[in-house]
Amino acid sequence: MEKRVFLAILLSFAVLALYQAYLAPPPPVIPSADQAPAAPPSPVTSAPAVPPAGAAAPAPDPAQEAAADTPGVQPLVADTEARRIVVETDAVRAVFSNQGATLESWRLKHYFDHDGQPLELVPTDLPPGSPRPFTLSTNDELLSRRLASALFQTNQTTLALGSEPGVLRFQYSDSSGLSATKTFHFQPDGKPYVLSVEASVDVNGASRPVTLEWGPALSLGYSDNGSSEIPARAILFRGGDVERIHADALREEPRYSGQMRVAGVEEHYFMAVALPGEQSVEMEFQPLTLPVPGAAEDLTRSFVAFDVTVPAGAPTLPFYIGPKDFEVLRAVDPQLTRAIDFGIFAWLVVPLLQALKWVHGFVGNYGWSIVILTVIINLLLFPLRHRSMVSMKKMQALQPEIKAIQKRYEKYKITDPERQKMNSEMMALYKQKKVNPASGCLPMLLMMPVLFAFYSMLQVAIEVRGAPFFGWVTDLSARDPFFIWPVLMGATMFWQQKLTPTTMDPSQARVFMIMPFVFTVMFLWFPAGLVIYWLTSNVMAIGQQYITNNLIAAKPAVAKTPAADAASKASKRSKR
């Protein structure tokens, strides 16, 4: 029993580790210096600087201008030149263009890229013609092209809001009867990453359905810190269930409609989603694979473009563009926290995450917070582990007698009635020695949810993204660049396995000794925070094993058999 449970635990973690290392969709590799041409750094890894507020935006695309230049149509309410409008809040620096009234940049001030700059969530250096977030379109292609290139009028050049709410309004109309407005409401109800959009399109007073195109999302399209991150995928929250749809499924079924609490695109730590609430909307997704600018042809980045269509005259549509931070999401909508994929142990992951943040409030370092929380958890599990270890030790002491019973019945087939007597004798032996063969397994099974929950938490917790530990570990969500922590983890796992009592025969035990090596290889590519957690758990288990061994040595766990008593007396007589 103990052997099967021990094997199940190891194989369960091996499956999780193998999936993350080999089966999960790998993020594209960042181009190295020798792959990129000798030119200024690509804007993919470092977004171009934003011109001063009110500066002229790039000239409109000639194809768009030609499409929009309908003979006889004159702008009535419009701007005379393309320019940018900068909006500053405590959490975000946003840049809008009056050409199409679109979003060009959305930088998060409290999250940073690998260059230490505020993280950009709007992809940069896209192919010509790619729509920018909040591109306005309708059910008429000609009108949609005209809206995309129109120079909307706004009286704002800059908007410094701090923590206060604010409004940015764009308007356009022309002599054909086309009229469009788009109003952005920043920080409604004090929610820093929520941007509510109110848009309308009408022709000669007749309202048209409105589609807000987001374009490619999200962020860079690949990992910039060497970690194994989830690529962009669609996320829908409808009918009480959260659906995460990968690129292959989106190609087969790109359109979804109905009431959706959340609809948009997510990646590992961030998301850009609409929050329709009770509104009925239509969503259309398009997976995109684009080359990494300035890199080799085989290096690509993955995006998912999406459009949201609302009925004519629909109310304001909120968008969330920000981190998958539990507390931030809960402040927007308690159900929005389900956008974080905590797995089947979410009921346990959430308290663990709260505990990790609580510890961090005292020590100020997430690396040490992981160590301290792991120690606390192991101390709480000490009684279960102790009971399991004592039971294993008792079973180990009984192995000579168990093997003797098995040897007496090995000549009988499994179906032979005589073979049943073997089980009866073994149960009588357990009863005589007061040993429960399952008591070593049950504590191990009870500990498994905690181990898996901690594993899941560290895989998705944005708190460890970019968080340093000490020395060479500058990002707990990325792998150890020198592989020191994984090697230490493997060494402690080997040490722990040597100390742990086992009822396996020597040949099986030798096979199991390869597991530390296998886990070490897999953990080379795991986030450093996860490796530190596992290493700390191993060290705690080793210390507890020594304590348990000393306690058992002081008080023998299994009563001596008559044969053992006789051997002991003979030994004493010989010493005299």
TALINWO-V101346 format. One record per backbone hydrogen bond with DSSP energy under -1.0 kcal/mol. NH is the residue of the N-H (numbers start at 0). CO is the residue of the C=O. Records with the same first field share a line. If there is no record, write none. Layout:
NH: CO  CO
This chain:
4: 0
5: 1
6: 2
7: 3
8: 4
9: 5
10: 6
11: 7
12: 8
13: 9
14: 10
15: 11
16: 12
17: 13
18: 14
19: 15
20: 16
21: 17
22: 17
23: 18
35: 31
38: 36
44: 41
53: 83
54: 51
56: 81
64: 60
65: 61
66: 62
67: 63
68: 64
69: 67
72: 69
75: 172
76: 172
78: 150
83: 54
84: 95
85: 156
86: 93
87: 158
88: 91
89: 161
92: 106
93: 86
94: 104
95: 84
96: 101
97: 82
99: 97  149
101: 96
102: 132
103: 94
104: 94
106: 92
107: 118
108: 90
112: 116
115: 112
118: 107  110
120: 105
129: 126
134: 131  212
136: 210
143: 139
144: 140
145: 141
146: 142
147: 143
148: 144
149: 145
151: 97  149
152: 170
158: 85
160: 87
163: 160
165: 185
167: 183
169: 181
170: 152
171: 179
172: 76
173: 177
174: 73
176: 173
178: 201
179: 171
180: 199
181: 169
182: 197
183: 167
184: 195
185: 165
186: 193
189: 186
190: 187
193: 190
194: 318
195: 184
196: 316
197: 182
199: 180
201: 178
202: 205
203: 176
205: 202
207: 200
209: 309
210: 136
211: 307
212: 134
213: 305
218: 120
228: 226
232: 265
233: 244
234: 263
235: 242
236: 261
237: 240
240: 237
242: 235
244: 233
249: 245
250: 246
251: 247
252: 248
255: 282
257: 280
260: 236
262: 273
263: 234
264: 271
265: 232
266: 269
267: 229
270: 321
271: 264
272: 319
273: 262
274: 317
278: 275
280: 257
281: 308
282: 255
283: 306
284: 253
285: 304
287: 302
289: 300
291: 298
294: 291
298: 295
300: 289
301: 220
302: 287
303: 216
304: 285
306: 283
307: 211
308: 281
309: 209
313: 310
316: 196
318: 194
319: 272
320: 192
321: 270
323: 268
324: 322
328: 324
329: 325
330: 326
331: 327
332: 328
335: 332
337: 334
338: 335
339: 336
341: 339
345: 342
347: 344
348: 344
349: 345
351: 347
352: 348
353: 349
354: 350
355: 351
356: 352
357: 353
358: 354
359: 355
360: 356
361: 358
362: 358
363: 359
368: 364
369: 365
370: 366
371: 367
372: 368
373: 369
374: 370
375: 371
376: 372
377: 373
378: 374
379: 375
380: 376
384: 380
385: 381
386: 382
387: 383
388: 384
389: 385
390: 386
391: 387
392: 388
393: 389
394: 390
395: 391
396: 392
397: 393
401: 397
402: 398
403: 399
404: 400
405: 401
406: 402
407: 403
408: 404
411: 408
415: 412
418: 415
419: 416
420: 417
423: 419
424: 420
425: 421
426: 422
427: 423
428: 424
429: 425
430: 426
431: 427
432: 428
434: 429
438: 435
441: 437
444: 440
445: 441
446: 442
450: 446
451: 447
452: 448
453: 449
454: 450
455: 451
456: 452
457: 453
458: 454
459: 455
460: 456
463: 460
464: 461
466: 463
468: 472
472: 469
473: 471
475: 466
477: 474
482: 479
486: 482
487: 483
488: 484
489: 485
490: 486
491: 487
492: 488
493: 489
494: 490
495: 491
496: 492
497: 493
498: 494
499: 495
508: 504
509: 505
510: 506
511: 507
512: 508
513: 510
514: 511
517: 513
518: 514
519: 515
520: 516
521: 517
522: 518
524: 521
525: 522
527: 477
528: 475
530: 526
531: 527
532: 528
533: 529
534: 530
535: 531
536: 532
537: 533
538: 534
539: 535
540: 536
541: 537
542: 538
543: 539
544: 540
545: 541
546: 542
547: 543
548: 544
549: 545
550: 546
551: 547
552: 548
553: 549
554: 550
564: 560
565: 561
566: 562
567: 563
568: 564
569: 565
570: 566
571: 567
572: 568
573: 569
574: 570
575: 571
